């Protein structure tokens, strides 16, 4: 595995180089760049490049590992196996419980709630648009989950350590977004990092149980990121505490379920690059 560390360094250099490079350029030379390109927003072309950099880096690393065959292999992991389709309703149920917990948890703890003004058709369209607007979803699927998680699982032979470290690195990567004021975030950076760590820990069990299928991560991340857009709750520091608690509990429950079902269902730790060949 030590011979493969160069691919890890390549991945980190490209993903962090693009995101932090663009972020630092605007922090240091914003007075020059903003009048030319405009302020960075989530739909700014340079922001989209930065947000897609993990997936770009992951695909480049896989190509360096095994050429076009490896790239084709990781793309094939978007397609779930027939026996894994039951995960869609399971994860949908988890997301519905998540949204209800955020909404009624906000009520219980006296956290302000937005006034719901959207009709059902509006919610449907906003949800679909969020799949496009939340560029970090596709931007990270071939990177954090498709490359880094299985790579670390190969190094540590443990999904808990690997997923928590993946979430931590993901959190460090997103730091420029919390520094650049034009994003106008009301969330806590520290809590966001913890959220990512616990969310990816939870997702690692689904990832390993489905032989590395990436679509389930995309599906779950998309829906959980859409709840606040649909005005069920605000995405702020107070709600983040609820989200951290929810996914910590969810990950612990999944840990026990996974270990209980592991031998019966032949669950295996998905490691890079072997998992893209399965």
KAJO-V752474 format. One record per residue. RES is the residue in one letter. SS is DSSP state (@ for helix, = for strand, . for the rest). OMEGA is omega in whole degrees, -180 to 180 (none if undefined). D_CENTER is the distance of its C-alpha to the mean C-alpha in whole Angstrom. Layout:
RES,SS,OMEGA,D_CENTER
RES,SS,OMEGA,D_CENTER
This chain:
X,.,-179,25
X,@,178,26
X,@,-178,27
X,@,-179,24
X,@,180,23
X,@,178,24
X,@,175,21
X,@,179,18
X,@,178,20
X,@,-180,20
X,@,-178,16
X,@,-179,16
X,@,-178,19
X,@,-176,18
X,@,179,14
X,@,-180,16
X,@,-180,19
X,@,-176,18
X,@,-178,15
X,@,179,18
X,@,179,21
X,@,-180,20
X,@,-180,20
X,@,179,23
X,@,-179,25
X,@,177,24
X,@,-176,25
X,@,-175,28
X,@,-178,29
X,@,-179,28
X,@,179,32
X,@,-172,32
X,@,-175,29
X,@,177,29
X,@,-179,32
X,@,-173,31
X,@,-174,28
X,.,-180,27
X,.,177,25
X,.,173,21
X,.,-177,19
X,.,179,16
X,.,176,18
X,.,-179,20
X,@,179,20
X,@,176,20
X,@,179,16
X,@,176,15
X,@,180,16
X,@,-178,15
X,@,178,11
X,@,-174,12
X,@,177,13
X,@,178,11
X,@,177,11
X,@,-180,15
X,@,179,15
X,@,180,14
X,@,177,16
X,@,180,19
X,@,178,19
X,@,178,19
X,@,178,22
X,@,179,24
X,@,-171,23
X,@,177,25
X,@,-176,25
X,@,179,25
X,@,179,25
X,@,178,22
X,@,177,20
X,@,180,21
X,@,-179,20
X,@,175,17
X,@,180,17
X,@,-180,19
X,.,172,16
X,.,-175,15
X,.,-179,18
X,.,173,18
X,.,-177,21
X,@,-177,24
X,@,-179,24
X,@,-175,20
X,.,180,20
X,@,179,21
X,@,179,18
X,@,178,17
X,@,178,20
X,@,-179,18
X,@,175,15
X,@,177,16
X,@,178,19
X,@,-179,16
X,@,178,15
X,@,177,18
X,@,177,19
X,@,-179,16
X,@,179,17
X,@,179,21
X,@,179,20
X,@,-177,19
X,@,-176,22
X,@,172,25
X,@,176,23
X,@,178,24
X,@,-176,27
X,@,-177,28
X,.,177,27
X,.,178,29
X,.,-179,26
X,.,178,26
X,.,176,25
X,.,175,25
X,.,-177,28
X,.,-177,27
X,.,-175,28
X,.,171,26
X,.,179,28
X,@,176,26
X,@,178,27
X,@,-180,25
X,@,-180,22
X,@,-179,22
X,@,179,22
X,@,178,20
X,@,179,17
X,@,180,17
X,@,-179,17
X,@,176,14
X,@,178,13
X,@,-175,14
X,@,179,14
X,.,-171,10
X,.,178,11
X,@,179,7
X,@,180,6
X,@,-180,9
X,@,-178,9
X,@,-171,6
X,@,179,7
X,@,-179,10
X,@,-176,9
X,@,-176,7
X,@,-177,7
X,@,-179,11
X,@,-169,12
X,@,-179,12
X,@,179,11
X,@,177,14
X,@,-180,16
X,@,176,16
X,@,175,17
X,@,180,20
X,@,-173,21
X,@,-178,21
X,.,-175,21
X,.,-177,19
X,@,-177,16
X,@,178,16
X,@,-176,17
X,@,-178,14
X,@,178,11
X,@,178,12
X,@,176,13
X,@,179,10
X,@,179,8
X,@,179,11
X,@,175,11
X,@,-180,8
X,@,177,10
X,@,-180,13
X,@,-174,12
X,.,-177,11
X,@,-179,15
X,@,179,17
X,@,179,15
X,@,-180,16
X,@,-178,20
X,.,-171,21
X,@,-176,22
X,@,176,22
X,@,174,19
X,.,-180,21
X,.,178,18
X,.,-177,19
X,.,177,17
X,.,179,17
X,@,-180,15
X,@,-180,16
X,@,179,15
X,@,178,11
X,@,179,11
X,@,176,12
X,@,-179,10
X,@,-179,7
X,@,-178,10
X,@,179,11
X,@,-180,8
X,@,173,7
X,@,177,11
X,@,-177,11
X,@,-178,9
X,@,179,11
X,@,177,14
X,@,179,13
X,@,-178,13
X,@,-180,16
X,@,-177,18
X,.,180,17
X,.,172,18
X,.,178,15
X,.,-174,14
X,.,-174,11
X,@,-179,12
X,@,175,11
X,@,180,7
X,@,-179,8
X,@,-176,10
X,@,-180,9
X,@,-179,6
X,@,-176,9
X,@,179,11
X,@,179,10
X,@,-176,10
X,@,-175,13
X,.,-180,15
X,.,178,16
X,.,-179,17
X,.,174,19
X,.,175,21
X,.,179,21
X,.,173,20
X,.,172,19
X,.,180,16
X,.,-173,18
X,@,-180,19
X,@,179,21
X,@,178,18
X,@,178,15
X,@,176,18
X,@,-179,18
X,@,177,14
X,@,-179,14
X,@,-178,17
X,@,-175,16
X,@,171,13
X,@,179,16
X,@,-180,18
X,@,-180,16
X,@,179,15
X,@,178,19
X,@,179,20
X,@,179,18
X,@,-179,19
X,@,179,23
X,@,-179,22
X,@,-178,21
X,@,178,23
X,@,-176,26
X,@,-171,25
X,@,-177,24
X,@,-179,28
X,@,-175,29
X,@,178,26
X,.,176,26
X,.,180,22
X,.,176,22
X,.,-177,19
X,.,-174,18
X,.,180,18
X,.,3,18
X,.,-173,20
X,@,-172,22
X,@,180,19
X,@,178,19
X,@,-177,23
X,.,none,23
